[in-house]
Structures are given as structure tokens and as C-alpha cells.
Amino acid sequence: MAEADYYKRSEISNSDLSWLKQQLWPRVMPDPTEAYKFGSLIDAMLTEPERVNYFSYSLGDVKYKKEDFAVAEKMKKAFYADPVASQLLKVSVGQKEMSRMMQMYYGGLDFSLDVRCKWDLWADILRHGGDIKSTTATTQSEFEAACTYFDYDRQRAWYMDIANTDKDILIGISKKNFKVFKLFITKDSDFYKSGKDKYLELAYRWWLLFGNSRPC
């Protein structure tokens, strides 16, 4: 499915929860447009290389600077040089879509939503997947702090529960020093638990406001 078509689907996504959070509790954030654009490039280089045009410096219809491609290439090489990251890539399919009706419990009430997610990496043989993040962090501790600040804990708990998997991994690649950071997640981890708490509250508020539908 084309990326644009995926975002038109009717199921509720983690991005929808992010939108709702910003409506309920606005906070000043940097414009994410360029970060998303660059992140899409490194994701595609690793998981959908056939979409990347190295001659025109483009991804589909989106054009990039030559310098952006150079940085992304260095990040790709760093990813391949990491044994955990490269092995997961070898046994995974890229951009795996999942959806289902998910039962949830919050505030003393049971409710359900049609939900979806799209994994950067999903390995059936391992029964878990992972997500690739470009980051400005230069240390493991900085990367972990960024994961909490940007609600990656909520994203990963959401994905894990949709897939009904007990494991997950976040793989960060630094745009600054090209180090690779890994955050291993289980359902016993504080990272997963905090993420689930976050998504349950937002999913509950979504259900109260919109039911099992999207407002637009």
C-alpha cells in the first residue's frame, strides 16, 4: 500500500493519538516536517531501497539535498555495521502493516477501537520487530531521554499490543557521530509500562470524543 493511502485508512493510529494529545495539552515543539522527511529517507534506504533514487536524490516525488543523502548513506553504513541491527534487517520484512480491533480497559471501563500500525521492521521468525529512528543524540543516555520526550514509549507499547508481541527494539542512528543505539523493550520493562499508560489514556479520550472513528 502506498504511504499516502496508508494514512487515509480509517483505523486509529499512534499518530492520531499524538494529534489528540496536542489538541488537549498543546506544547511548543520544533516543526517536525524536516525531521520526518529525513527519517523517511533513512527508513526507505534500509527497508524499501527500491523507492530511493540515488541519481536524482529523491524518494518518490520528494526531493532531497545531496548533503542529506550523504548523511543518510553514512547512517545506513553504521546500521549495517551493527550486528544486532543488520541481523534483524536480514530476517525482517520492511514497512509491515497491521490492524485489528483492540480491546482496552481504562478508568473502570472496557472499550474497543479499530487500530493500526506500520512496523519499520517485522520478523515473523522472531515474533517481534523494531523501529528505526534518526536522532541528534550522541550517547545512549541522550537517545533514551529523547525516546521518552518524543513519546516513543507510547508508540512502541501501541505497536507491541497490536502485534501481541512481548518484545521490541528501538534502533537509533545518530546524525551527528553515526553511532547506533539500541533500546530493548519487553512487557516487563518500565519503558513499555509507561508507554501503555500513555496510550490508554489517549485512546480512552479518543473513544469518548469520537467513538471508533476519525474526525477527518
C-alpha positions as CSV (number, residue, x, y, z in Angstrom):
1,M,0.0,0.0,0.0
2,A,1.3,3.5,-0.9
3,E,2.2,5.6,2.1
4,A,-0.4,8.2,1.3
5,D,-3.1,5.5,1.2
6,Y,-2.0,4.1,4.5
7,Y,-2.6,7.4,6.3
8,K,-6.1,7.6,4.8
9,R,-7.2,4.4,6.4
10,S,-10.0,4.6,9.0
11,E,-8.3,2.8,11.9
12,I,-6.8,4.8,14.7
13,S,-3.0,5.1,14.7
14,N,-0.4,6.3,17.1
15,S,-0.1,9.4,15.0
16,D,-3.8,10.1,15.7
17,L,-3.1,9.8,19.4
18,S,-0.2,12.3,19.0
19,W,-2.6,14.7,17.3
20,L,-5.2,14.3,20.1
21,K,-2.5,15.0,22.7
22,Q,-1.5,18.2,21.0
23,Q,-5.2,19.3,20.9
24,L,-5.7,18.6,24.6
25,W,-2.4,19.7,26.0
26,P,-0.6,21.9,23.5
27,R,3.1,22.3,23.9
28,V,5.6,24.2,21.8
29,M,7.6,21.7,19.7
30,P,10.0,22.1,16.8
31,D,8.4,21.9,13.4
32,P,8.7,18.1,12.6
33,T,8.5,18.4,8.9
34,E,12.2,18.2,8.0
35,A,12.8,15.6,10.7
36,Y,10.1,13.4,9.3
37,K,11.3,14.0,5.8
38,F,14.8,12.9,6.7
39,G,13.6,10.0,8.7
40,S,11.6,8.7,5.8
41,L,14.7,8.8,3.7
42,I,16.9,6.6,6.0
43,D,13.9,4.3,6.7
44,A,13.5,3.8,2.9
45,M,17.2,3.3,2.3
46,L,17.1,0.4,4.8
47,T,13.6,-1.1,4.3
48,E,12.4,0.0,0.9
49,P,15.6,0.7,-1.2
50,E,13.8,0.3,-4.5
51,R,12.0,3.6,-3.7
52,V,15.2,5.6,-3.4
53,N,16.7,7.3,-6.5
54,Y,20.4,8.0,-5.9
55,F,20.7,9.8,-9.2
56,S,18.1,12.5,-8.6
57,Y,18.4,12.5,-4.8
58,S,14.7,11.7,-4.3
59,L,12.3,9.4,-2.6
60,G,9.3,9.1,-4.8
61,D,8.3,12.6,-5.6
62,V,10.2,14.1,-2.7
63,K,13.5,15.8,-3.5
64,Y,16.4,16.0,-1.1
65,K,19.7,17.9,-0.9
66,K,22.8,16.0,-2.0
67,E,24.2,16.6,1.6
68,D,21.1,14.9,3.1
69,F,21.8,11.8,1.0
70,A,25.4,11.8,2.1
71,V,24.5,11.9,5.8
72,A,21.8,9.2,5.3
73,E,24.4,7.0,3.5
74,K,26.8,7.2,6.4
75,M,23.9,6.3,8.8
76,K,23.0,3.4,6.6
77,K,26.5,2.1,6.7
78,A,26.6,2.4,10.5
79,F,23.3,0.4,10.7
80,Y,24.8,-2.4,8.6
81,A,27.9,-2.4,10.7
82,D,25.9,-3.1,13.8
83,P,25.5,-6.9,14.2
84,V,22.1,-6.7,16.0
85,A,20.6,-4.2,13.6
86,S,21.9,-5.9,10.5
87,Q,20.7,-9.3,11.6
88,L,17.2,-8.0,12.4
89,L,17.1,-6.4,8.9
90,K,18.1,-9.7,7.3
91,V,15.2,-11.7,8.8
92,S,12.6,-8.9,8.6
93,V,10.1,-7.5,6.1
94,G,10.0,-3.7,5.9
95,Q,7.0,-1.5,6.5
96,K,4.7,-4.3,7.7
97,E,1.2,-3.1,8.2
98,M,-1.0,-4.5,11.0
99,S,-4.6,-3.7,12.1
100,R,-7.2,-5.2,14.4
101,M,-10.0,-4.4,16.8
102,M,-8.2,-3.9,20.2
103,Q,-10.0,-4.3,23.5
104,M,-8.8,-1.8,26.2
105,Y,-9.6,-1.0,29.8
106,Y,-9.2,2.4,31.4
107,G,-11.0,4.4,34.0
108,G,-13.1,1.5,35.1
109,L,-14.5,1.0,31.6
110,D,-13.9,-1.6,28.8
111,F,-13.9,-0.1,25.3
112,S,-12.5,-1.1,21.9
113,L,-11.1,0.7,18.9
114,D,-10.1,-0.4,15.4
115,V,-6.3,0.3,15.4
116,R,-3.4,0.1,13.1
117,C,0.4,0.4,12.9
118,K,3.2,0.0,10.4
119,W,6.4,-1.5,11.5
120,D,9.8,-0.4,10.1
121,L,10.9,-4.0,10.6
122,W,8.9,-7.1,11.4
123,A,10.3,-10.6,11.7
124,D,7.8,-13.4,11.7
125,I,10.5,-15.9,12.7
126,L,11.3,-13.9,15.8
127,R,7.7,-12.8,16.5
128,H,8.8,-9.3,17.1
129,G,10.0,-6.3,15.2
130,G,11.7,-2.9,15.6
131,D,11.7,0.7,14.7
132,I,14.5,2.8,13.2
133,K,14.9,6.4,14.5
134,S,17.3,9.0,13.2
135,T,18.5,11.1,16.1
136,T,20.7,14.0,17.0
137,A,21.7,12.2,20.2
138,T,25.4,11.3,20.5
139,T,25.2,9.0,23.6
140,Q,23.0,6.1,24.7
141,S,21.6,8.2,27.6
142,E,20.7,11.1,25.3
143,F,18.9,8.7,23.0
144,E,16.9,7.1,25.8
145,A,15.9,10.6,27.1
146,A,14.8,11.5,23.6
147,C,12.7,8.3,23.3
148,T,10.8,9.4,26.4
149,Y,10.4,13.0,25.4
150,F,9.1,12.2,22.0
151,D,6.7,9.5,23.4
152,Y,8.4,6.7,21.6
153,D,7.5,4.6,24.7
154,R,3.8,5.1,23.8
155,Q,4.4,4.3,20.2
156,R,6.2,1.0,21.0
157,A,3.6,-0.1,23.5
158,W,0.9,0.6,21.0
159,Y,2.7,-1.4,18.3
160,M,3.6,-4.3,20.6
161,D,0.0,-4.7,21.8
162,I,-1.4,-4.5,18.2
163,A,1.0,-7.3,17.2
164,N,0.6,-9.1,20.5
165,T,4.3,-9.4,20.9
166,D,6.3,-9.5,24.1
167,K,9.5,-7.9,22.6
168,D,10.5,-4.9,20.6
169,I,13.6,-2.9,19.8
170,L,14.3,0.7,19.0
171,I,17.3,1.4,16.9
172,G,18.6,4.9,16.9
173,I,21.2,6.2,14.4
174,S,23.0,9.4,15.2
175,K,23.1,12.1,12.5
176,K,26.0,13.7,14.4
177,N,28.5,11.0,15.2
178,F,26.9,8.0,13.3
179,K,26.7,5.8,16.4
180,V,24.0,3.2,16.7
181,F,21.9,3.0,19.9
182,K,19.6,0.2,20.8
183,L,16.8,0.1,23.3
184,F,15.5,-3.4,24.0
185,I,11.9,-3.5,25.2
186,T,9.8,-6.1,27.0
187,K,6.4,-6.0,28.6
188,D,8.1,-6.2,32.0
189,S,10.1,-3.0,31.2
190,D,9.3,0.4,32.7
191,F,9.5,1.8,29.1
192,Y,6.6,-0.4,27.9
193,K,4.6,0.2,31.0
194,S,4.8,4.0,30.8
195,G,4.0,3.8,27.1
196,K,0.9,1.7,27.7
197,D,-0.3,4.1,30.4
198,K,0.1,7.0,27.9
199,Y,-1.7,5.3,25.1
200,L,-4.6,4.0,27.2
201,E,-5.4,7.5,28.5
202,L,-5.3,9.0,25.0
203,A,-7.2,6.0,23.4
204,Y,-9.9,6.4,26.1
205,R,-10.2,10.1,25.5
206,W,-10.4,9.4,21.8
207,W,-13.2,6.9,22.3
208,L,-15.2,9.4,24.5
209,L,-14.8,12.1,21.9
210,F,-15.0,10.3,18.6
211,G,-16.0,6.7,19.2
212,N,-14.5,4.2,16.8
213,S,-13.9,6.8,14.1
214,R,-11.6,9.5,12.9
215,P,-12.9,13.2,12.9
216,C,-11.5,13.8,9.4
